[in-house]
């Protein structure tokens, strides 16, 4: 039995739950972090010294960092449904996952901090526009890549698509009227047909 430590409001936890659902895995979600707290307890820190969510526990072995967990789940699947045996395809998967983590996710988070999360001093229009422009430049890059393929690593869905879809979903929530990315929107429509996507994003899905 797999145990996922985290909460559904966390985009990084959503990635792991989505992969579990894609693979039809039996798992238990132990509410941790967010309103539930618990990430600073000795019990949790013994599993994840970083004190963040998610953590995956597989038969007593703990793994943390969402993308490491995605790679682990994909690799343990005997059918290889979310990865590839082709080294070049696998490198492409890693490339997009790392890009999301290093570039897109921080940019989306920066905008969310300005327009979603309350703060004592309201953001200026210039701050919001600068944050938005930073995301648009990244999404243009992703849109060009998807102009040549159905999914980020090729013609089938892989773990590369999961974190990117989570970030793009948050973007669509904040900027629902933006229609600059036809290839991304076509990809997102394909993602939306996947049964595993809807319960993972819950009310945050658009």
C-alpha positions, 0 to 999 in steps of 0.5 A: 500500500502506498501512502501519500503525505500531503493535501489536495490543495498543494499543486505538488501533491496534486502531481503525485495523486494524479500519477497514482490515479493514472496508474490505477494504484491503491494509495492512502492520502494522509492529510499533512501540510496546509491547514492540517499541519504536521510537517514539522513533527519528528515523525514527519521529518524522519520521512522528509527532512525538508519538511514539505509535502508531498512525501510518498511512502512505499512499504516503509521507504520514503521518497520526497520531492514531487518530481522524484516521486513521479519518476519513481512511480513511472519506473515501478510501473511494469507497463511503462505507461508514463515513461519510455525505454527510449533514452532520448524520450526519457531525456525529453521527459526530464527536460520538461519536468526540470523546466517546469520546476525551475522556470514555469512553476516559480513564475506562476507562483509569483503571479499567484502571490500577487493576485490570489494570496492576500498581502498587506500592501496591494500589488501595483499594476506594474508588478502584476503586468511584469509577473504576467509577462514573465509567464507569457514568454515561457508559455510561448516557448511551450506552445511552440514545442507543442506545435510539433507534437501532441504531448510534451515528450512526443505523441503520448501522455507521460509524467512530463505532462503532469506538472506542466498541466498543473501549472497551466491550470493555475494560469488559466484560473488567473488569466481565463481570457488569455488566448495566445496559445492555441497549441497549449490549449489544444493539449490542455483539452486533450488532458481534460479528457483524462479521467485521472485529471479531474479529481486531482485538481478539484475545484482548481480545474478550469 
